[in-house]
Structures are given as C-alpha cells and as structure tokens.
Amino acid sequence: MTDTTTLKPPRWDLTNVYSGLDSPSLAEDMQALAKKIAALQALIAALPEGVSSTPAQELAGQTGTAIDRMNEVMELATTLQAYIYSFVSTDSYNQAAMRLLSRFEQVAVGLQQCQTRLTAWLGKLSPRLEEVLASSPTARAHEYYLRHAAEQSRFLMSGDLEDLAAELNLSGGNAWGKLQGTVTSQLSVEFELDGEMKTLPMPALINLHSHPDESVRRRAYEAEMNAWKSVEEPLAACMNGVKGWAVTLNKRRGREDALHSAIDSAHIDRATLEAMLEAMQASLPVFWRYFRAKAARIGKEKLAWWDIFAPTGKADRVYSFDEARALILENFARFSPGLEAFARRAFDNRWIDAEQRKGKRGGAFCMPVPRVKESRVLCNFDGSFDQVSTVAHELGHGFHNACLYAAGKTELQADTPMTLAETASIMCETIVMNAVLKEAQDDQERLAILETGLIGDAQVIVDIYSRYLFEKEVFERREKSELSAAELCEIMERAQKAAYGDGLDERYLHKHMWTWKPHYYEPSLSFYNFPYAFGLLFGTGLYAIYQQRGSAFVPDYVNLLASTGEAPAADLAARFGIDIRQRRFWEDSLAIIAQRIDHYTQI
C-alpha cells in the first residue's frame, strides 16, 4: 500500500510482477517461455494429420491438451509483454527495455506460429468437432474458440509461409509500427505557456487543445502541425510499410479486402458494420448542429480545429489526481460495490501511470497482467474533466479484465474482440459523466460537463467515421502504389470534410492526424477505429437498459463482461434483447446522444 494523498499524478508499480528489468525471476521466465513455446510447437507438430481415422477419444485428449498448453503459454507471454511494455510505453529512451522487448518479440514469434498451426489443424478437425466436444470437458469449455478458429483456418497460407510471415513481421510491419511509436514519443516542441518557455512532449502539447484561452489553443495547433510536418516523411514510410504488409498478407490469405479480417477479428458480420456505419453517417448533421452551436457560444461562425476541444461554460475547475480518484470512487459505488472495490484497489496499489513526461507515449490504454490477475492503466493526466473521464474509461477496461479473472476464464476464453472490449469502459465513463451532470450546480457548470461529454461523443462518432474513411481509401490506394506524405494529408483532409461537413471551418482541419494515431500502425490490426463507435453505441444502449432496470441489471452485465470472448457480438447483445444487425438499435443509441445535443443547444 502506498500514500495516495499526493497531488502529483502517480506512476504505476509492477514490482509485484518482477522487481525490475534485471530481475533474476524475469530472466528465468524469459527462458521458461522459450522452452514452453518449443514444447508447444512439438506438441502441435505431433497432432495427427489423418483426423478422420483417429479415434474420437484420442482426438479429444489431444485437443484438450493443446488448449491447456496454449493457455499456459499465453498467460506467461501476456504477463511478460505487459511488464516489459510498461517501461517502453513510459520511457522510449530506455534502451534496456527496448532490447528486452526485442528479445521477447523474437521468442514470441514461436507462439504466433503455434497459434497459426493450431488454427490450421482445427480446420482439419472441423468435421469431427462434435465428437471431440462430446468427449472433452476442456474442449466444451472452449467451444466458441474452437468453432471460430476452424472457420478462420480458411484464411491461412501454408504452414511454412505463415511461419515465414511471423518471422519477417519483426523486421517488417512490426518494425514500422515501433518506429512510428519512437518518433512520435520522442518529438517535443518549445512552447511559451503562462509566460514561460517550456519544452513540451507531444501529448502535453496535444492536451492544450482543451485550454480555455483560444490564443494558446491556436498556437498549440500551429506548433503541432509544424512538428508533425517535420517528421511526416519517416511516418509516411511507416504507414506505407504497415499497410503494404497487410495488403500483401490479405491477398495471400484469400481475404476479400482489408476490412474482411477486421470484421472477423471484431466477431461481427458486414451486415452489422454496415447498419452501424449507415446510422452514423445519417447522424452526422446532428453533430454539425452541435459544432455550429459551440461556434456561436465562443463568438464564431464556424469552429477551427483548435476549437473542437475548447471548454465552454464554467471551465475553471482543475482536478488534482486525488480529487479525480474521489469522484470516480463515489460514482462507481452508486453503480456497484464491486466496481468501486475494484477501482479502489487499482488506485491504492498504483495500477495507474498518469504523469505526463518526456518519452512517454500519448493517449491512454489498459493492459491485463494475467499472472497476478491485475491490470495496468496508462493515461496523461492534466487535471481536466476530460482526463478524469479517461481514467474512468480505462478503469472500465480493468474492471472488464477483473470480471474475466473472477469467472476463472482462461486466456483463450478471455480473448475479447475490440468491439466488445469497449463495453465496460464506455459504461464507466458514462456513469461518471451522468452523475456529475446530475449534480451540476448551475447552467454554466452543466454546460461545461455536457461539453466534455459531447466532445468525446463527437470524437467517437464523427472523427472515428473520418478515420474509417481515411483508412479505407489508404488501403485501396496502397494496393496500387506507395503514398506520399502529401497524399496521406490529402486523404485525411477529404475524410475530415466528409465527416465534419459544415460544422468546421475547412481552412483549419488536421491533415496530419494520420501521423500520431497509433491505431494505423498495427500491422495485424487494421481498422482499429469502428470498434470505438461500436463500443460507444453498444455501451450507451446498455446504459439505457441499466437506467430502466437499476441494480437488477448489474449481475447480468457482469456475466456479459465475463463472456465477451465466448460468443459472437450479436449473440451476446441478444441477451438484452438487442439486434445489432438492424439500424434501429444504432439509431436509438445515437438518439440518446442527440438528446444531449438538444440539451446543450437549449442552455
């Protein structure tokens, strides 16, 4: 236990995992991982090719053993990766951590190859899967994984080619992604703030988008655009490398297009995605109305990009990290004692790294640490209510992990698609937002809180829609040739104009947005954008059900969180009477956001 009364945002503590990068137990586990992966490779290689002639009992035993060993190796690998990445993500200058991450990735290639080989074998096993399920409790407990893997086996190259792709990824797509992270995390800008010249890392500069003084916001925007301009060429090379890598593999694997694998990874179908995107596109004019109303509040005809995050209303409240902690705990307790107890544990045991500093990556995330059944949260806390909401959001991810741990789910059972991974985070963010809004003392305070919420809603609907359009065009054009930095900027501006419409001043968009969003640079994770919109709208729909049912909703909700890796999204949604393949559900959730916009325009 540590003192949590300090006003300084904390750094996270993982000493209960390993004592340091030079820990003997860390070195031992790195060696153990290599041995376990080698043993798993041998086990999978020994699985029978002729499944049709192998007795069902024997197949069941082999399948169960393979699943058990895979879960064991994945738990160790995920823990090691989280621990090492806790250093890399908070200090990109840490060469010891970088070297260890590289060593880990070299070893982990073998695990990726095991997963691919097992998937291929499960495809062969598919005709006899019912027999295996009837004969193996382990197989029955992992039925969804087995069925999904067998289906995905259709999109694999030969075993040798998949092995080669995994090995080359380290110096291919993955290397380009790491370069983007290093370049963006080490970039800093000299900036005058409060009469003092400061050296600001890019996350701190970007956070100035929400500064109450427009002159500061505009100067920060101009400084940011100049900074990204200075590194746009290497980052364009990164984008081309990652997307070119994905294009080549998608073709080799027989995918219809770049979106195909993203849809399958999200555990949805095209009908669901199209229904959601159509509803989002139809809702854009509602958000444009919000942008125009905001522009009028700050004395403008249209918003410039640097005004999107501008506060309105009574915006002079700055939260210490302790105050953020108290606010979150109080409102989590109203939803569920279990949620409050989880968050208190996270705060008390320093699971959160909130301090802004040079070399730390921007944004926020939550990562599981399965060996100790915990999570760790990264954010860049600046005292704004937006950052309070971010902490609540990321703790929601941690609570989701906690529900999976409490239910005793294995790594394969807990493998949650991105669409459903946002369920708890959106819920927790909404809990805090609605509670604070309800307790607002006057219209100016209510306006400031609404503004924070609508900024987030607009980002997840409008900006995410622009990111989807951007990535779709990038993939289509990357199939034919590499794209220059100027072309990437052109595509981004076009996507933003389509999404933001007449809500923004077209002279001041953010054509360099592609440079710093890490989601574009994940070689095996294309279209890491629409899942956020899915999460917001699905979470909003669930919150509406919670408002109707009250505390009786919570046990069903916790069970849902504990099951997100064990059924398609449509099946899980059906538990609450939700049909995600119909536009109506998405339109109903968007209508709730539209009501907030109505409230905003009427104050």
C-alpha positions as CSV (number, residue, x, y, z in Angstrom):
1,M,0.0,0.0,0.0
2,T,1.2,3.5,-0.8
3,D,0.2,7.0,0.1
4,T,-2.4,8.2,-2.4
5,T,-2.8,11.8,-1.0
6,T,-0.1,13.3,-3.2
7,L,-1.3,15.8,-5.7
8,K,1.2,14.6,-8.3
9,P,-0.2,12.1,-10.8
10,P,1.2,8.7,-10.0
11,R,3.5,6.3,-11.9
12,W,2.5,2.7,-11.9
13,D,4.0,0.0,-9.8
14,L,4.6,-3.5,-11.2
15,T,7.1,-4.7,-8.5
16,N,4.6,-7.5,-7.5
17,V,5.2,-8.9,-11.0
18,Y,9.0,-8.5,-11.2
19,S,11.4,-6.4,-9.1
20,G,13.0,-4.8,-12.2
21,L,14.3,-5.4,-15.7
22,D,17.3,-7.0,-14.3
23,S,15.3,-9.3,-12.0
24,P,16.5,-12.9,-12.0
25,S,12.9,-14.2,-12.0
26,L,12.2,-12.2,-15.1
27,A,15.3,-13.7,-16.8
28,E,14.1,-17.2,-15.7
29,D,10.6,-16.6,-17.0
30,M,12.0,-15.4,-20.4
31,Q,13.9,-18.7,-20.6
32,A,10.9,-20.6,-19.4
33,L,8.8,-19.0,-22.1
34,A,11.2,-20.1,-24.8
35,K,11.1,-23.7,-23.5
36,K,7.3,-23.8,-23.2
37,I,6.9,-22.5,-26.7
38,A,9.3,-25.1,-28.1
39,A,7.4,-27.8,-26.2
40,L,4.1,-26.4,-27.6
41,Q,5.5,-26.4,-31.1
42,A,6.5,-30.1,-30.7
43,L,3.0,-31.0,-29.3
44,I,1.2,-29.3,-32.2
45,A,3.6,-30.8,-34.8
46,A,2.7,-34.3,-33.3
47,L,-1.1,-33.8,-33.8
48,P,-2.4,-36.3,-36.3
49,E,-2.8,-35.3,-39.9
50,G,-5.3,-38.0,-40.6
51,V,-8.0,-36.9,-38.2
52,S,-10.7,-38.9,-40.0
53,S,-9.1,-42.2,-38.9
54,T,-8.1,-41.2,-35.4
55,P,-10.4,-42.4,-32.6
56,A,-12.6,-39.7,-31.1
57,Q,-11.4,-40.2,-27.6
58,E,-7.8,-39.8,-28.7
59,L,-8.7,-36.6,-30.7
60,A,-10.5,-35.2,-27.7
61,G,-7.5,-35.8,-25.4
62,Q,-5.1,-34.2,-27.9
63,T,-7.3,-31.2,-28.4
64,G,-7.8,-30.7,-24.6
65,T,-4.0,-30.9,-24.0
66,A,-3.2,-28.5,-26.8
67,I,-5.7,-26.0,-25.4
68,D,-4.3,-26.3,-21.9
69,R,-0.7,-25.8,-23.0
70,M,-1.7,-22.9,-25.2
71,N,-3.5,-21.2,-22.3
72,E,-0.5,-21.7,-20.1
73,V,2.0,-20.2,-22.6
74,M,-0.3,-17.3,-23.4
75,E,-0.7,-16.4,-19.7
76,L,3.1,-16.2,-19.3
77,A,3.7,-14.4,-22.6
78,T,1.0,-11.8,-21.9
79,T,2.4,-11.1,-18.4
80,L,6.0,-10.7,-19.7
81,Q,4.8,-8.5,-22.6
82,A,2.8,-6.2,-20.2
83,Y,5.7,-5.9,-17.8
84,I,8.3,-5.0,-20.5
85,Y,5.9,-2.7,-22.3
86,S,5.2,-0.8,-19.0
87,F,8.8,0.5,-19.4
88,V,8.8,1.0,-23.1
89,S,5.5,2.9,-23.2
90,T,6.5,5.3,-20.4
91,D,10.1,5.9,-21.5
92,S,11.1,5.3,-25.1
93,Y,14.6,6.3,-24.2
94,N,15.0,3.2,-22.1
95,Q,17.4,1.1,-24.2
96,A,17.4,-1.8,-21.8
97,A,13.7,-2.1,-22.0
98,M,13.8,-1.8,-25.8
99,R,16.4,-4.6,-26.1
100,L,14.3,-6.8,-23.8
101,L,11.2,-6.1,-25.8
102,S,13.1,-7.1,-29.0
103,R,14.2,-10.3,-27.3
104,F,10.7,-11.1,-26.1
105,E,9.3,-10.5,-29.6
106,Q,11.9,-12.8,-31.1
107,V,10.7,-15.6,-28.7
108,A,7.0,-14.7,-29.1
109,V,7.2,-15.3,-32.8
110,G,7.1,-19.0,-31.9
111,L,3.9,-18.5,-30.0
112,Q,2.3,-16.8,-33.0
113,Q,3.4,-19.7,-35.2
114,C,1.9,-22.2,-32.7
115,Q,-1.4,-20.3,-32.8
116,T,-1.5,-20.4,-36.6
117,R,-0.5,-24.1,-36.8
118,L,-3.2,-25.0,-34.2
119,T,-5.8,-23.0,-36.1
120,A,-4.9,-24.8,-39.3
121,W,-5.2,-28.2,-37.5
122,L,-8.6,-27.2,-36.0
123,G,-9.8,-26.5,-39.5
124,K,-9.0,-30.1,-40.4
125,L,-10.6,-31.3,-37.2
126,S,-13.8,-29.4,-38.0
127,P,-15.8,-32.4,-39.5
128,R,-15.3,-34.3,-36.2
129,L,-15.6,-31.4,-33.8
130,E,-19.0,-32.6,-32.4
131,E,-17.4,-35.9,-31.3
132,V,-14.5,-34.0,-29.7
133,L,-16.8,-31.7,-27.8
134,A,-18.8,-34.6,-26.5
135,S,-15.7,-36.3,-25.2
136,S,-13.6,-33.5,-23.8
137,P,-14.7,-31.1,-20.9
138,T,-11.8,-28.8,-21.9
139,A,-12.9,-28.7,-25.5
140,R,-16.5,-28.0,-24.4
141,A,-15.4,-25.1,-22.2
142,H,-13.6,-23.7,-25.3
143,E,-16.3,-24.5,-27.9
144,Y,-16.5,-20.9,-29.3
145,Y,-12.8,-20.6,-29.7
146,L,-12.7,-24.0,-31.5
147,R,-15.5,-23.2,-33.9
148,H,-14.2,-19.7,-34.6
149,A,-10.6,-20.9,-35.2
150,A,-11.9,-23.7,-37.5
151,E,-13.7,-21.0,-39.5
152,Q,-10.7,-18.7,-39.7
153,S,-8.4,-21.5,-40.8
154,R,-9.8,-21.0,-44.3
155,F,-7.8,-17.8,-44.5
156,L,-4.3,-19.1,-43.8
157,M,-1.4,-19.7,-46.1
158,S,0.6,-22.9,-45.9
159,G,2.3,-23.6,-42.6
160,D,5.7,-22.7,-43.9
161,L,4.5,-19.4,-45.3
162,E,2.7,-18.5,-42.1
163,D,5.9,-19.2,-40.2
164,L,7.9,-17.1,-42.5
165,A,5.4,-14.2,-42.3
166,A,5.6,-14.3,-38.5
167,E,9.4,-14.2,-38.5
168,L,9.6,-11.4,-41.1
169,N,7.0,-9.4,-39.2
170,L,9.7,-8.4,-36.7
171,S,11.6,-6.6,-39.4
172,G,8.6,-5.7,-41.5
173,G,5.2,-4.5,-40.3
174,N,6.1,-4.6,-36.6
175,A,9.3,-2.7,-37.1
176,W,7.5,0.1,-38.9
177,G,5.0,0.3,-36.1
178,K,7.7,0.6,-33.5
179,L,9.5,3.3,-35.5
180,Q,6.2,5.3,-35.5
181,G,5.9,5.0,-31.7
182,T,9.6,6.0,-31.2
183,V,9.4,9.0,-33.5
184,T,6.2,10.4,-32.0
185,S,7.1,9.8,-28.4
186,Q,10.4,11.5,-28.6
187,L,9.2,14.5,-30.5
188,S,8.9,17.7,-28.4
189,V,8.2,21.3,-29.0
190,E,9.4,24.6,-27.5
191,F,6.3,26.4,-26.4
192,E,5.5,29.5,-24.4
193,L,2.9,28.8,-21.8
194,D,1.9,31.2,-18.9
195,G,4.8,33.5,-19.8
196,E,7.4,30.7,-19.6
197,M,9.1,28.9,-22.5
198,K,8.7,25.2,-21.9
199,T,9.8,22.0,-23.7
200,L,6.5,20.0,-24.2
201,P,6.3,16.4,-25.3
202,M,3.6,16.0,-27.9
203,P,1.0,14.5,-25.6
204,A,1.2,17.6,-23.4
205,L,1.1,19.9,-26.5
206,I,-2.0,18.0,-27.8
207,N,-3.7,18.4,-24.4
208,L,-3.6,22.1,-24.9
209,H,-6.4,21.6,-27.4
210,S,-8.7,22.0,-24.4
211,H,-7.1,25.1,-23.0
212,P,-9.6,27.9,-22.2
213,D,-7.6,30.6,-24.0
214,E,-8.0,30.5,-27.8
215,S,-4.7,32.1,-28.4
216,V,-3.0,29.2,-26.6
217,R,-5.1,26.6,-28.5
218,R,-4.3,28.2,-31.8
219,R,-0.6,28.5,-31.1
220,A,-0.6,24.9,-29.9
221,Y,-2.3,23.7,-33.1
222,E,0.2,25.6,-35.3
223,A,3.1,24.2,-33.3
224,E,1.7,20.7,-33.5
225,M,1.1,21.0,-37.3
226,N,4.7,22.2,-37.8
227,A,6.1,19.4,-35.6
228,W,4.2,16.7,-37.5
229,K,5.3,18.3,-40.8
230,S,8.9,17.9,-39.7
231,V,8.6,14.1,-39.3
232,E,5.9,13.4,-41.9
233,E,8.3,11.6,-44.4
234,P,9.5,8.9,-42.0
235,L,6.0,8.5,-40.7
236,A,4.6,8.2,-44.3
237,A,7.2,5.4,-44.8
238,C,5.9,3.8,-41.6
239,M,2.3,4.0,-42.9
240,N,3.3,2.5,-46.3
241,G,5.2,-0.2,-44.6
242,V,2.4,-1.3,-42.3
243,K,-0.4,-1.0,-44.8
244,G,1.7,-2.6,-47.6
245,W,2.5,-5.5,-45.3
246,A,-1.2,-6.0,-44.5
247,V,-2.3,-5.8,-48.2
248,T,0.2,-8.4,-49.2
249,L,-0.8,-10.9,-46.5
250,N,-4.5,-10.3,-47.0
251,K,-4.1,-11.2,-50.7
252,R,-2.1,-14.3,-49.9
253,R,-4.6,-15.4,-47.3
254,G,-7.6,-15.1,-49.6
255,R,-9.2,-12.2,-47.8
256,E,-11.9,-10.3,-49.7
257,D,-10.3,-6.9,-48.7
258,A,-8.6,-5.2,-45.8
259,L,-11.9,-4.9,-44.0
260,H,-12.6,-8.7,-44.1
261,S,-10.1,-9.6,-41.4
262,A,-11.1,-6.6,-39.2
263,I,-14.7,-7.7,-39.3
264,D,-13.8,-11.3,-38.4
265,S,-11.5,-10.1,-35.6
266,A,-14.3,-8.0,-34.2
267,H,-16.6,-11.0,-34.1
268,I,-19.3,-9.3,-36.1
269,D,-20.5,-9.5,-39.8
270,R,-20.7,-7.0,-42.6
271,A,-24.4,-6.5,-42.0
272,T,-23.7,-5.3,-38.5
273,L,-20.9,-3.0,-39.6
274,E,-23.0,-1.6,-42.5
275,A,-26.0,-1.0,-40.2
276,M,-23.9,0.9,-37.7
277,L,-22.0,3.0,-40.3
278,E,-25.2,3.9,-42.1
279,A,-26.7,5.1,-38.8
280,M,-23.5,7.0,-38.0
281,Q,-23.5,8.7,-41.4
282,A,-27.2,9.7,-41.1
283,S,-26.5,11.2,-37.7
284,L,-23.6,13.5,-38.8
285,P,-25.9,16.6,-39.4
286,V,-26.9,16.3,-35.7
287,F,-23.3,16.7,-34.7
288,W,-22.8,19.5,-37.2
289,R,-25.6,21.3,-35.4
290,Y,-23.6,20.8,-32.1
291,F,-20.5,22.2,-33.7
292,R,-22.3,25.3,-35.0
293,A,-23.9,25.9,-31.6
294,K,-20.5,25.6,-30.0
295,A,-19.1,28.1,-32.5
296,A,-21.8,30.6,-31.6
297,R,-21.0,30.2,-27.9
298,I,-17.4,31.2,-28.5
299,G,-18.3,34.0,-30.9
300,K,-17.5,32.4,-34.2
301,E,-19.4,31.4,-37.3
302,K,-17.6,28.0,-37.6
303,L,-15.1,26.1,-35.4
304,A,-11.5,25.9,-36.3
305,W,-9.8,22.6,-35.5
306,W,-8.2,24.1,-32.4
307,D,-11.7,24.9,-31.1
308,I,-13.1,21.4,-31.2
309,F,-11.9,20.6,-27.7
310,A,-12.4,24.1,-26.3
311,P,-14.2,24.2,-23.0
312,T,-17.4,26.2,-22.6
313,G,-19.4,27.1,-19.5
314,K,-17.7,27.2,-16.1
315,A,-14.5,25.6,-17.1
316,D,-12.1,26.8,-14.4
317,R,-12.2,23.6,-12.4
318,V,-8.9,21.8,-12.3
319,Y,-8.9,18.4,-10.6
320,S,-6.0,17.1,-8.6
321,F,-5.4,13.4,-9.1
322,D,-6.8,12.8,-5.6
323,E,-10.0,14.7,-6.5
324,A,-10.4,12.6,-9.6
325,R,-9.9,9.5,-7.5
326,A,-12.6,10.5,-5.1
327,L,-15.1,11.5,-7.8
328,I,-14.6,8.2,-9.6
329,L,-14.9,6.0,-6.5
330,E,-18.0,7.8,-5.3
331,N,-19.9,7.3,-8.5
332,F,-18.7,3.8,-9.2
333,A,-20.1,2.9,-5.8
334,R,-23.5,4.0,-6.8
335,F,-23.5,1.6,-9.7
336,S,-22.0,-1.4,-7.9
337,P,-20.0,-2.0,-4.8
338,G,-17.9,-4.5,-6.8
339,L,-16.9,-1.8,-9.3
340,E,-16.0,0.6,-6.6
341,A,-13.9,-2.0,-4.7
342,F,-12.0,-2.8,-7.9
343,A,-11.3,0.9,-8.6
344,R,-10.1,1.5,-5.1
345,R,-7.7,-1.4,-5.4
346,A,-6.4,0.0,-8.6
347,F,-5.8,3.4,-7.0
348,D,-4.4,2.1,-3.7
349,N,-1.9,-0.2,-5.4
350,R,-0.7,2.2,-8.0
351,W,-2.0,0.4,-11.1
352,I,-2.2,3.8,-12.9
353,D,0.6,5.7,-14.7
354,A,-0.9,9.2,-15.1
355,E,2.1,11.6,-15.1
356,Q,2.9,13.4,-18.3
357,R,6.6,13.2,-19.1
358,K,9.1,13.2,-22.0
359,G,9.4,9.8,-23.7
360,K,6.0,8.6,-22.6
361,R,3.6,7.7,-25.3
362,G,0.4,9.8,-25.7
363,G,-3.2,8.7,-25.3
364,A,-4.3,6.1,-22.9
365,F,-4.7,2.3,-22.6
366,C,-5.3,-0.5,-20.2
367,M,-3.4,-3.8,-20.3
368,P,-4.0,-7.1,-18.5
369,V,-1.3,-8.7,-16.3
370,P,-2.8,-12.2,-16.0
371,R,-0.1,-13.9,-13.8
372,V,-1.2,-11.6,-10.9
373,K,-4.8,-11.2,-12.1
374,E,-4.5,-7.4,-12.4
375,S,-4.4,-4.6,-15.0
376,R,-2.4,-1.5,-15.5
377,V,-3.6,1.8,-16.9
378,L,-1.7,4.5,-18.8
379,C,-3.0,8.0,-19.3
380,N,-1.7,11.6,-19.4
381,F,-3.5,13.3,-16.6
382,D,-3.7,17.2,-16.9
383,G,-6.4,18.0,-14.3
384,S,-9.2,18.4,-16.9
385,F,-12.5,16.7,-16.5
386,D,-11.8,15.1,-19.9
387,Q,-8.8,13.3,-18.2
388,V,-11.0,12.3,-15.3
389,S,-13.3,10.7,-17.8
390,T,-10.3,9.0,-19.4
391,V,-9.3,7.5,-16.1
392,A,-12.8,6.2,-15.5
393,H,-12.9,4.8,-19.1
394,E,-9.6,2.9,-18.7
395,L,-10.6,1.6,-15.3
396,G,-13.7,0.2,-17.1
397,H,-11.3,-1.9,-19.2
398,G,-9.6,-3.0,-16.0
399,F,-13.0,-4.0,-14.4
400,H,-13.7,-6.0,-17.5
401,N,-10.5,-7.9,-17.0
402,A,-11.4,-8.4,-13.4
403,C,-14.7,-9.9,-14.3
404,L,-12.9,-12.4,-16.6
405,Y,-10.4,-13.2,-13.9
406,A,-13.2,-13.7,-11.2
407,A,-15.0,-16.0,-13.5
408,G,-11.9,-18.1,-13.9
409,K,-11.7,-17.6,-17.7
410,T,-8.6,-18.9,-19.5
411,E,-6.6,-16.8,-21.9
412,L,-8.5,-18.3,-24.9
413,Q,-11.9,-17.8,-23.3
414,A,-11.0,-14.2,-22.3
415,D,-9.8,-13.2,-25.8
416,T,-12.3,-10.3,-26.3
417,P,-12.8,-8.7,-29.7
418,M,-12.2,-4.9,-29.9
419,T,-15.9,-4.2,-30.4
420,L,-16.9,-5.7,-27.0
421,A,-13.7,-4.6,-25.3
422,E,-15.1,-1.1,-25.1
423,T,-18.3,-2.2,-23.4
424,A,-17.2,-1.6,-19.8
425,S,-15.1,1.4,-20.5
426,I,-17.9,3.3,-22.1
427,M,-20.2,2.3,-19.2
428,C,-17.8,3.6,-16.6
429,E,-17.2,6.8,-18.5
430,T,-21.0,7.3,-18.8
431,I,-21.6,6.6,-15.1
432,V,-19.2,9.4,-14.1
433,M,-20.4,11.8,-16.8
434,N,-24.1,11.4,-16.0
435,A,-23.5,11.6,-12.2
436,V,-21.5,14.8,-12.4
437,L,-24.0,16.3,-14.9
438,K,-26.9,15.5,-12.5
439,E,-25.1,17.2,-9.6
440,A,-24.2,20.3,-11.5
441,Q,-25.0,23.5,-9.5
442,D,-26.0,25.8,-12.4
443,D,-26.3,26.0,-16.1
444,Q,-22.7,27.1,-16.6
445,E,-21.4,24.0,-14.8
446,R,-23.9,21.8,-16.6
447,L,-22.8,23.3,-19.9
448,A,-19.1,22.5,-19.1
449,I,-19.9,18.9,-18.3
450,L,-22.1,18.5,-21.3
451,E,-19.3,19.9,-23.4
452,T,-16.8,17.4,-22.2
453,G,-19.2,14.5,-22.9
454,L,-20.2,15.8,-26.4
455,I,-16.5,16.4,-27.3
456,G,-16.0,12.7,-26.6
457,D,-19.1,11.6,-28.4
458,A,-18.2,13.6,-31.4
459,Q,-14.7,12.2,-31.5
460,V,-16.1,8.6,-31.4
461,I,-18.8,9.1,-34.0
462,V,-17.6,12.0,-36.3
463,D,-13.9,11.7,-36.0
464,I,-13.9,7.9,-36.0
465,Y,-16.1,8.0,-39.1
466,S,-13.4,10.2,-40.8
467,R,-10.7,7.7,-39.6
468,Y,-12.6,4.9,-41.1
469,L,-13.0,6.7,-44.5
470,F,-9.3,7.6,-44.4
471,E,-8.1,4.1,-43.7
472,K,-10.4,2.6,-46.3
473,E,-9.0,4.9,-49.0
474,V,-5.4,4.4,-47.9
475,F,-5.8,0.6,-48.3
476,E,-7.5,0.9,-51.7
477,R,-4.7,3.2,-53.0
478,R,-1.9,1.3,-51.2
479,E,-2.7,-1.8,-53.3
480,K,-1.6,0.1,-56.4
481,S,1.4,2.2,-55.1
482,E,3.0,3.8,-52.1
483,L,1.5,7.0,-50.9
484,S,3.4,10.2,-50.3
485,A,3.1,12.3,-47.1
486,A,1.2,14.9,-49.2
487,E,-1.2,12.3,-50.5
488,L,-1.9,11.0,-47.0
489,C,-2.6,14.5,-45.9
490,E,-4.9,15.0,-48.8
491,I,-6.8,11.8,-48.0
492,M,-7.1,12.8,-44.3
493,E,-8.5,16.2,-45.2
494,R,-11.0,14.8,-47.6
495,A,-12.2,12.3,-45.0
496,Q,-12.5,15.1,-42.4
497,K,-14.5,17.2,-44.7
498,A,-16.9,14.4,-45.4
499,A,-17.3,13.6,-41.7
500,Y,-17.3,17.2,-40.2
501,G,-19.3,18.7,-43.1
502,D,-20.2,22.4,-42.5
503,G,-19.6,22.0,-38.8
504,L,-16.0,23.1,-39.1
505,D,-14.0,25.8,-40.9
506,E,-12.5,23.9,-43.8
507,R,-9.4,26.1,-43.8
508,Y,-8.3,24.7,-40.4
509,L,-8.6,20.9,-40.3
510,H,-5.9,18.4,-39.1
511,K,-4.4,16.9,-42.2
512,H,-1.6,15.4,-40.2
513,M,-3.9,13.4,-37.9
514,W,-2.6,10.2,-39.5
515,T,0.9,10.8,-38.2
516,W,0.3,10.3,-34.5
517,K,-2.7,7.9,-34.1
518,P,-1.0,4.6,-33.2
519,H,-4.0,2.6,-34.4
520,Y,-3.0,3.0,-38.0
521,Y,0.4,1.4,-37.3
522,E,-0.7,-2.0,-36.0
523,P,0.3,-4.5,-38.8
524,S,-2.1,-7.2,-37.7
525,L,-4.9,-4.9,-36.6
526,S,-6.4,-2.9,-39.4
527,F,-9.4,-0.6,-39.0
528,Y,-8.8,0.0,-35.3
529,N,-11.5,2.7,-35.4
530,F,-15.0,1.4,-35.9
531,P,-14.8,-0.7,-32.8
532,Y,-14.8,2.5,-30.7
533,A,-18.0,3.6,-32.3
534,F,-19.5,0.2,-31.7
535,G,-18.4,0.4,-28.1
536,L,-19.9,3.8,-27.5
537,L,-23.2,3.0,-29.1
538,F,-23.4,-0.5,-27.6
539,G,-22.4,0.9,-24.1
540,T,-24.9,3.7,-24.5
541,G,-27.7,1.2,-25.3
542,L,-26.8,-0.9,-22.3
543,Y,-26.7,2.1,-20.0
544,A,-30.2,2.9,-21.1
545,I,-31.3,-0.6,-20.1
546,Y,-29.5,-0.1,-16.7
547,Q,-31.5,3.1,-16.1
548,Q,-34.7,1.1,-16.6
549,R,-33.7,-2.0,-14.6
550,G,-31.5,-0.4,-11.9
551,S,-29.4,-2.7,-9.7
552,A,-31.0,-5.8,-11.2
553,F,-29.1,-5.1,-14.3
554,V,-25.7,-5.4,-12.7
555,P,-25.4,-9.2,-12.3
556,D,-26.4,-9.7,-16.0
557,Y,-23.9,-7.0,-17.0
558,V,-21.1,-8.7,-15.1
559,N,-22.0,-12.0,-16.7
560,L,-21.8,-10.4,-20.1
561,L,-18.4,-9.0,-19.4
562,A,-17.2,-12.4,-18.3
563,S,-18.4,-13.9,-21.5
564,T,-17.2,-11.5,-24.2
565,G,-14.6,-14.0,-25.6
566,E,-17.1,-16.9,-25.8
567,A,-19.8,-15.8,-28.3
568,P,-20.3,-13.5,-31.3
569,A,-21.2,-10.0,-30.5
570,A,-24.8,-10.5,-31.9
571,D,-25.4,-13.4,-29.6
572,L,-24.2,-11.5,-26.5
573,A,-26.3,-8.5,-27.5
574,A,-29.4,-10.7,-27.9
575,R,-29.2,-11.5,-24.1
576,F,-30.5,-7.9,-23.6
577,G,-33.0,-8.0,-26.5
578,I,-30.6,-6.1,-28.8
579,D,-30.4,-6.8,-32.5
580,I,-27.2,-5.2,-33.7
581,R,-27.8,-6.1,-37.4
582,Q,-30.6,-3.6,-37.6
583,R,-30.1,0.1,-37.9
584,R,-32.8,0.7,-35.3
585,F,-30.6,-0.2,-32.4
586,W,-27.8,2.1,-33.5
587,E,-30.2,4.9,-34.3
588,D,-31.8,4.6,-30.8
589,S,-28.3,4.9,-29.2
590,L,-27.5,7.9,-31.4
591,A,-30.8,9.4,-30.5
592,I,-29.7,9.4,-26.8
593,I,-26.6,11.4,-27.8
594,A,-28.9,13.7,-29.9
595,Q,-30.9,14.5,-26.8
596,R,-27.6,15.6,-25.1
597,I,-27.0,17.9,-28.1
598,D,-30.6,19.3,-27.8
599,H,-29.9,20.0,-24.1
600,Y,-26.6,21.7,-25.0
601,T,-28.2,24.0,-27.5
602,Q,-31.0,24.9,-25.1
603,I,-28.8,26.1,-22.2
